[in-house]
Amino acid sequence: MDFIRNMAVAIDNLRISKGLTVRELCLNICDESAYRRYRSGDRDIPIAKVQMFCDKLGLGLDEFLSNVYSKNSYEFKKIHKLFTYLQNKEYDLIKRDLPLIDINQITLDRDKTLYYFILHTYNFETKKITKSEYYDLLLELLPNNDGFYTFNQVIILEKLALIEVQNDDSTSLNKLQNILLNTKNYIL
């Protein structure tokens, strides 16, 4: 759903750049409330509607989809490089490359979560924030989820569990253990 939702976000960004109102873009395509549900991710946007929006915005569907996919792929590569630096404790390289990432250019929520995880962990490990601040920031990144778990959620839970164990708490550790023992609960 991330990619589908981000198509709606990309359409909305194009709408804004073309100076169109929501009403103007939606005319003869869908009602404004449906458009807002597409934009918020509450409803998947059908590919036929994407085609209609692209036509109205003067952009071919193939070009639009290629741009959305390549933008996501390019940003993910930069974030993955930062994650590798973090694993290797190459803080100078993180410091060098962090300013190269524009958070507004990251379109996928999972990539934003990984970026913020890297940023917060870097700040904690280089003593720019306290353990308490780090813990709170990580909690904010972790959505309320009782179903499937992503890689990002698992690494965040692992960091939370490490902090909690130092404070004789095992809430995140127990949750992490349940996730890892039930392989039906995570998506890689």
Salt bridges, closest charged atoms under 4 A:
ASP12 OD1 - ARG15 NE 2.78
ASP12 OD2 - ARG39 NE 3.26
GLU32 OE2 - ARG23 NE 3.11
GLU32 OE1 - ARG36 NH1 3.60
GLU75 OE1 - LYS78 NZ 3.60
ASP97 OD1 - ARG96 NE 2.69
ASP109 OD2 - ARG5 NH1 2.93
ASP111 OD1 - ARG110 NE 3.58
GLU125 OE2 - LYS159 NZ 3.68
